[in-house]
């Protein structure tokens, strides 16, 4: 089981719905209303924030998007990136 699948199972129903909306906006490149930041020290890796939910994703040079992690906000959210 990969990291994203495991994280999705831990989320509540409401959080999964929020993730689905964030994911749709990331794929469509319509990121208005989300707090998007590039992670320091990493090329092409970004964080989308909506409430307590954080989605870490990578945009490859060929414009494909890969979700790296889904997490609730905590002191260790960005430790592995």
C-alpha positions, -999 to 999 in steps of 0.1 A, spaced: 0 0 0 15 34 -10 17 64 12 -12 83 -4 -37 54 -2 -28 49 35 -33 86 42 -67 86 24 -79 57 46 -71 78 78 -91 108 66 -126 114 77 -154 114 50 -154 153 51 -116 154 46 -118 130 17 -143 152 0 -121 182 6 -91 162 -9 -112 153 -40 -119 190 -46 -83 200 -41 -72 172 -65 -96 183 -91 -83 219 -89 -46 208 -90 -52 187 -121 -71 215 -138 -44 240 -127 -72 262 -112 -56 270 -78 -75 301 -69 -87 299 -33 -59 275 -22 -28 285 -3 -1 271 -27 36 273 -19 67 258 -34 86 238 -8 120 252 -1 150 232 -14 129 211 -38 123 218 -75 87 212 -87 73 202 -53 44 222 -39 20 223 -10 -17 230 -13 -34 240 19 -71 241 26 -80 243 63 -60 216 82 -55 195 51 -22 195 33 -16 180 -1 21 177 -12 25 173 -49 51 174 -77 46 189 -111 70 172 -136 86 191 -165 61 174 -189 32 189 -167 21 156 -151 11 159 -115 20 133 -88 5 134 -53 33 127 -28 14 130 5 -19 139 21 -17 150 57 -34 169 84 -14 199 97 11 190 124 46 199 135 60 171 113 40 176 82 69 187 60 97 167 77 101 141 49 103 166 20 
